[in-house]
Amino acid sequence: FNNKKIVYTFIFFYKIMNFNENPQIQLAYRFVQYTNKNIFLTGKAGTGKTTFLHSLKHKTPKRMIVVAPTGVAAINAGGVTIHSFFQLPFHPFIPEEANQNSKEYSQIDYNKTSSSLQFKLRKNKIKIIKSLDLLVIDEISMVRADLLDAVDAVLRQYRNNNKPFGGVQLLMIGDLHQLAPVIKENEWNLIRNYYDTVYFFSSNALKKTNYETIELKKIYRQEDEKFINILGDIRDNKLSENSIKLLNSRYIKSFNPSEKDGYIILTTHNDTASHINKEKHSEIKAKSYKFKAKIEGDFSEYIYPTLETLELKPGAQVMFVKNDSSYDKLYYNGKIGKITKIQDDIIYVKSPDDNYEIPVKHERWENVKYKFNESKKSIEENIIGSFEQYPLKLAWAITIHKSQGLTFDKAVIDISAAFAFGQVYVALSRCRTLEGMVLMSDFSKCNIKSDYSIEGFTAKTREKPPDTQNLEESMKEYQKKLIIEQFDLGEIKKRFFFMKKNIKENSGSFDTSISEKFESIQKSAQEHIYLINDRFNIQLLRLFSKNTIPQKDEQLQVRIKKAANYFLDKINSIYINHFKNISIESDNKELSNIIKDSLEKFELAIYVKCRSLNKSLEGFDTVEYIKSIADAELDFKPEFNKDTNKVSLGSGSNNLYVILNAWRKMIASEEEVPVFMVLPQKSLKQLIEKLPEDLKQLSKIKGFGKVKIEQYGQEILEIINDYCMENDISRGNFEFEDLKPEKKAKKPKKNSALISLEMFNSGMQIPEIAKERAYVESTIFGHLLQYVQKGELQANKLISENKLSEISEYIRKCDEYSLNNLYAEANGNYSYNELRLGLVHLKKSSTN
């Protein structure tokens, strides 16, 4: 027994080694790994397509997910269903519905997402899609053309890309000569005007891609050349009379195998298989045992690998429905045997060709969900449910459909009622040998359902199969494309232009110097970035003329390093340094939103480009570049225009803008009114330009009438006076003729601040005074602050001792006595007036 285990283990590893040396397998892997080509990996039954998929999952550094058209296929492939991952409805996807909305993807008019077809996905799934490098679709033969186009629509919607499938590389695995897509007549009538056939290769999106078909030739399931040739003839619909004769030699009339022989019946219909199994099981007189599966989490009934409640008896013929997960590898998916005994929660099964019993315990199947790992920037499989049960099912009979992917040593095949294309080929190809197969009826050519569209497609793909030369050319073209893309700065230029255009068209809503600043930035960028970039791109094309793979070209790599360093420096100095500390604001809310959106898109373009250029400071690498792009879009967080504690682009007195703008927002918040009602942008601009020294000059500023001067005049003058004193700014540039005509002087009124002080000293609190005088509280606070500065009022009368201590401690920690900087660092924790009070208090304390 132990020697046999050693032999099985040796055979297993020998097959794996032989598999990895397969030239088509190696070609497929290199196409997937080193190019962006979409690949259709096909081959006859038993050529290792599924083994390739499982191997790829452990080898490729590309971020990938695996999807399949059915739940069982998805579980077997270690993935999820297409419909569940992409949240697609089960009704047909009609291209005409999707033609109305998208402005992207202009060369493909068939499949654009309309407002009625906006796909709603969760945040985590969107992150997965945006980071995705490779989408693997297993059992592609069962995927309809319209379903593949629906996948294309989702990928383009969330990757914001005008390329087919959003630029994601596809690996489609399957055999078109096996089971075909399921479509009802009424569904086909809905989409037949848009597709040549129902098969995946008729997908409109796929037709726009130059995909490669790689056919695996080496068959691992069968070793008998005669049987292999027969299966090949059936697959290609070229069955000879000699092959028919050989097949009919396996027709044994009234065949009634012994129970110990371990034959399984393959039939076309589920009812037939179920009836045979129940009848055979009921004939056994032994005790019946019931085993209930342990199901945890999310594991839907339609993907159960076997029955939830298994009813089994000693003597029952069973089939393993999973490969042995233990080191011993005593059974495989599709192995047939008979239950010898059931004891101590162990089911013992003996196969006809084995001289030992297999002790069978629970196996575990997992339902996975893909999750994006934020820290690792990788796509991970998250187990959302599990199904634990004995890996067995009654197996006197099974449907041909459910046998796909299985291997049998002995099978009785009923193909007389074959109704679908591929059924006959799937049934016969499940068997390892011709001798292990028995037919229940004579075989004739009419048993084979032909589909000329598949024959035509297969013949076309075989005309010029890809080879290592195609691979090398694809690698060259892919790398050239990526390098050109990396040094294409057009997106940054376009986004800046749109922002500049919006500001220019609405110049009245912004500081006039903003447009001038934009012109200056554009001129500098044109001279130091784009003209150089144009020359460098021409140089790239010359360097590409060499017949070498770009990544291995030393001269090219040197130029790429220098160029990456140069453009990073210029983008930083011309764009980032200007926009990181500016504020572009308008009192027009709609216009502000437009500017915010265009600025964010501009910043995203810069961020993505800089991340990719950083990766090339040490030279260009295909995988690193792809990863940097995906990571950048996921990591991006807008910083430009993030808050108003920044300078105003183009303003002469930038810091004063910050203070006055913060002050007007504070007042607006208190009064619950829009900021422009407190102080319009044009008034703000004039205050900064003219720096009025008294109420008379302030009255000349546009927007300052009697009421506004009463409410805010003294406070605004104090802010301006403090600012000019702190920054040693001389004034006297106030030009009366530029402003409103001066009104006749009126009899001077009592000092407004003094009135507030008198009311405060009478026992009224600041809110009461504000209400009585129709002022905001901050204005009254400002009035009283004047008398704290003069030493006529104690600071702790205005705010509590605790708050005063807290503010004083904050100022000491900052080691900063510039009111502007203190306010900017406070992030709204303290008001402008509170900080002024804190500064006055500290200065008086230090003086004392």
MOVEN-V346797 format. One record per pair of residues at least 6 apart in sequence whose ideal C-beta (glycine too) atoms are under 6 Angstrom apart, sorted by sequence separation. I is the first residue (numbers start at 1). J is the second residue. If there is no record, write none. Layout:
# MOVEN-V346797
i=I j=J
i=I j=J
This chain:
# MOVEN-V346797
i=31 j=37
i=43 j=49
i=68 j=74
i=74 j=80
i=161 j=167
i=196 j=202
i=222 j=228
i=233 j=239
i=257 j=263
i=267 j=273
i=324 j=330
i=418 j=424
i=431 j=437
i=550 j=556
i=586 j=592
i=648 j=654
i=651 j=657
i=692 j=698
i=698 j=704
i=787 j=793
i=816 j=822
i=74 j=81
i=159 j=166
i=195 j=202
i=324 j=331
i=341 j=348
i=350 j=357
i=373 j=380
i=503 j=510
i=647 j=654
i=668 j=675
i=770 j=777
i=788 j=795
i=31 j=39
i=339 j=347
i=340 j=348
i=507 j=515
i=796 j=804
i=68 j=77
i=219 j=228
i=323 j=332
i=348 j=357
i=349 j=358
i=370 j=379
i=371 j=380
i=415 j=424
i=615 j=624
i=648 j=657
i=795 j=804
i=823 j=832
i=71 j=81
i=102 j=112
i=155 j=165
i=156 j=166
i=233 j=243
i=323 j=333
i=339 j=349
i=340 j=350
i=615 j=625
i=665 j=675
i=668 j=678
i=759 j=769
i=767 j=777
i=770 j=780
i=66 j=77
i=68 j=79
i=102 j=113
i=155 j=166
i=320 j=331
i=322 j=333
i=348 j=359
i=349 j=360
i=371 j=382
i=503 j=514
i=504 j=515
i=584 j=595
i=664 j=675
i=667 j=678
i=766 j=777
i=769 j=780
i=67 j=79
i=337 j=349
i=338 j=350
i=415 j=427
i=823 j=835
i=28 j=41
i=66 j=79
i=67 j=80
i=69 j=82
i=98 j=111
i=99 j=112
i=101 j=114
i=152 j=165
i=155 j=168
i=230 j=243
i=337 j=350
i=346 j=359
i=347 j=360
i=368 j=381
i=369 j=382
i=543 j=556
i=615 j=628
i=756 j=769
i=822 j=835
i=98 j=112
i=100 j=114
i=101 j=115
i=337 j=351
i=413 j=427
i=664 j=678
i=766 j=780
i=784 j=798
i=67 j=82
i=95 j=110
i=98 j=113
i=183 j=198
i=293 j=308
i=306 j=321
i=320 j=335
i=368 j=383
i=369 j=384
i=664 j=679
i=686 j=701
i=698 j=713
i=95 j=111
i=98 j=114
i=305 j=321
i=612 j=628
i=686 j=702
i=97 j=114
i=181 j=198
i=292 j=309
i=319 j=336
i=340 j=357
i=366 j=383
i=367 j=384
i=611 j=628
i=612 j=629
i=644 j=661
i=67 j=85
i=367 j=385
i=500 j=518
i=683 j=701
i=695 j=713
i=98 j=117
i=290 j=309
i=291 j=310
i=683 j=702
i=97 j=117
i=366 j=386
i=411 j=431
i=682 j=702
i=683 j=703
i=290 j=311
i=317 j=338
i=611 j=632
i=364 j=386
i=365 j=387
i=404 j=426
i=408 j=430
i=288 j=311
i=289 j=312
i=316 j=339
i=400 j=423
i=408 j=431
i=409 j=432
i=424 j=447
i=680 j=703
i=807 j=830
i=364 j=388
i=406 j=430
i=424 j=448
i=608 j=632
i=660 j=684
i=756 j=780
i=760 j=784
i=288 j=313
i=314 j=339
i=416 j=441
i=607 j=632
i=362 j=388
i=400 j=426
i=410 j=436
i=411 j=437
i=412 j=438
i=413 j=439
i=414 j=440
i=25 j=52
i=33 j=60
i=286 j=313
i=314 j=341
i=331 j=358
i=400 j=427
i=403 j=430
i=409 j=436
i=536 j=563
i=756 j=783
i=807 j=834
i=811 j=838
i=286 j=314
i=330 j=358
i=363 j=391
i=421 j=449
i=19 j=48
i=129 j=158
i=130 j=159
i=284 j=313
i=286 j=315
i=418 j=447
i=607 j=636
i=691 j=720
i=360 j=390
i=421 j=451
i=753 j=783
i=757 j=787
i=808 j=838
i=284 j=315
i=575 j=606
i=657 j=688
i=807 j=838
i=126 j=158
i=140 j=172
i=415 j=447
i=604 j=636
i=656 j=688
i=135 j=168
i=141 j=174
i=753 j=786
i=87 j=121
i=140 j=174
i=141 j=175
i=808 j=842
i=119 j=154
i=134 j=169
i=135 j=170
i=136 j=171
i=137 j=172
i=138 j=173
i=139 j=174
i=141 j=176
i=281 j=316
i=603 j=638
i=653 j=688
i=132 j=168
i=700 j=736
i=141 j=178
i=142 j=179
i=144 j=181
i=603 j=640
i=651 j=688
i=697 j=734
i=111 j=149
i=119 j=157
i=600 j=638
i=693 j=731
i=714 j=752
i=142 j=181
i=700 j=739
i=714 j=753
i=113 j=153
i=691 j=731
i=700 j=740
i=164 j=205
i=322 j=363
i=529 j=570
i=599 j=640
i=111 j=153
i=528 j=570
i=599 j=641
i=795 j=837
i=347 j=390
i=113 j=157
i=164 j=208
i=489 j=533
i=690 j=734
i=146 j=191
i=164 j=209
i=568 j=613
i=567 j=613
i=795 j=841
i=525 j=574
i=564 j=613
i=145 j=195
i=524 j=574
i=782 j=833
i=785 j=836
i=789 j=840
i=148 j=200
i=564 j=616
i=781 j=833
i=785 j=837
i=788 j=840
i=93 j=146
i=152 j=205
i=289 j=342
i=564 j=617
i=92 j=146
i=144 j=198
i=149 j=203
i=145 j=200
i=148 j=203
i=149 j=204
i=778 j=833
i=93 j=149
i=149 j=205
i=560 j=616
i=93 j=150
i=105 j=162
i=143 j=200
i=145 j=202
i=584 j=641
i=104 j=162
i=145 j=203
i=177 j=235
i=561 j=619
i=336 j=395
i=140 j=200
i=305 j=365
i=560 j=620
i=659 j=719
i=77 j=138
i=579 j=640
i=583 j=644
i=88 j=150
i=557 j=619
i=583 j=646
i=480 j=544
i=582 j=646
i=711 j=775
i=715 j=779
i=86 j=151
i=581 j=646
i=582 j=647
i=583 j=648
i=584 j=649
i=73 j=139
i=581 j=647
i=483 j=550
i=582 j=649
i=656 j=723
i=715 j=782
i=63 j=131
i=86 j=154
i=299 j=367
i=63 j=132
i=298 j=367
i=322 j=391
i=63 j=133
i=64 j=134
i=66 j=136
i=67 j=137
i=68 j=138
i=69 j=139
i=321 j=391
i=480 j=550
i=62 j=133
i=68 j=139
i=320 j=391
i=479 j=550
i=62 j=134
i=64 j=136
i=264 j=336
i=321 j=393
i=334 j=406
i=479 j=551
i=69 j=142
i=333 j=406
i=334 j=407
i=476 j=549
i=69 j=143
i=262 j=336
i=318 j=392
i=319 j=393
i=334 j=408
i=475 j=549
i=319 j=395
i=318 j=395
i=509 j=586
i=317 j=395
i=317 j=396
i=509 j=588
i=509 j=591
i=306 j=389
i=506 j=591
i=298 j=384
i=299 j=385
i=297 j=384
i=298 j=385
i=306 j=393
i=297 j=385
i=299 j=387
i=587 j=676
i=262 j=352
i=296 j=386
i=261 j=352
i=295 j=387
i=502 j=594
i=111 j=204
i=110 j=204
i=293 j=387
i=294 j=388
i=587 j=681
i=92 j=187
i=293 j=389
i=502 j=598
i=92 j=190
i=92 j=191
i=95 j=194
i=291 j=390
i=499 j=598
i=108 j=208
i=498 j=598
i=499 j=599
i=499 j=602
i=671 j=776
i=495 j=601
i=496 j=602
i=670 j=776
i=495 j=602
i=667 j=776
i=495 j=605
i=281 j=394
i=492 j=605
i=491 j=605
i=492 j=606
i=280 j=396
i=277 j=394
i=277 j=396
i=53 j=173
i=276 j=396
i=277 j=397
i=276 j=397
i=49 j=173
i=273 j=397
i=273 j=398
i=273 j=399
i=486 j=612
i=270 j=399
i=267 j=397
i=264 j=395
i=38 j=170
i=39 j=171
i=40 j=172
i=41 j=173
i=265 j=397
i=268 j=400
i=517 j=649
i=36 j=169
i=42 j=175
i=517 j=650
i=266 j=400
i=514 j=649
i=514 j=650
i=266 j=403
i=483 j=620
i=513 j=650
i=32 j=171
i=511 j=650
i=511 j=651
i=479 j=622
i=482 j=625
i=264 j=408
i=266 j=411
i=263 j=410
i=264 j=411
i=265 j=412
i=266 j=413
i=267 j=414
i=262 j=410
i=263 j=412
i=268 j=417
i=268 j=418
i=266 j=427
i=659 j=820
i=655 j=820
i=47 j=216
i=663 j=832
i=38 j=209
i=43 j=215
i=47 j=219
i=48 j=220
i=38 j=211
i=39 j=212
i=40 j=213
i=41 j=214
i=42 j=215
i=43 j=216
i=46 j=219
i=46 j=220
i=511 j=685
i=37 j=212
i=46 j=221
i=645 j=824
i=255 j=438
i=28 j=214
i=221 j=407
i=252 j=438
i=250 j=437
i=250 j=438
i=251 j=439
i=250 j=439
i=24 j=214
i=235 j=425
i=234 j=425
i=251 j=442
i=24 j=216
i=248 j=442
i=248 j=443
i=22 j=218
i=247 j=443
i=231 j=429
i=239 j=445
i=227 j=434
i=224 j=433
i=222 j=432
i=224 j=434
i=237 j=450
i=179 j=404
i=75 j=303
i=71 j=302
i=71 j=303
i=180 j=421
i=128 j=370
i=180 j=422
i=179 j=422
i=128 j=372
i=178 j=422
i=127 j=372
i=177 j=422
i=124 j=372
i=177 j=425
i=178 j=426
i=213 j=461
i=128 j=379
i=212 j=466
i=377 j=631
i=197 j=453
i=201 j=457
i=176 j=454
i=65 j=370
i=63 j=379
i=8 j=329
i=5 j=328
i=1 j=356
i=45 j=429
i=37 j=474
i=35 j=474
i=31 j=471
i=35 j=475
i=30 j=471
i=34 j=475
i=36 j=478
i=35 j=478
i=133 j=626
i=131 j=630
i=130 j=633
i=131 j=634
i=127 j=634
i=61 j=623
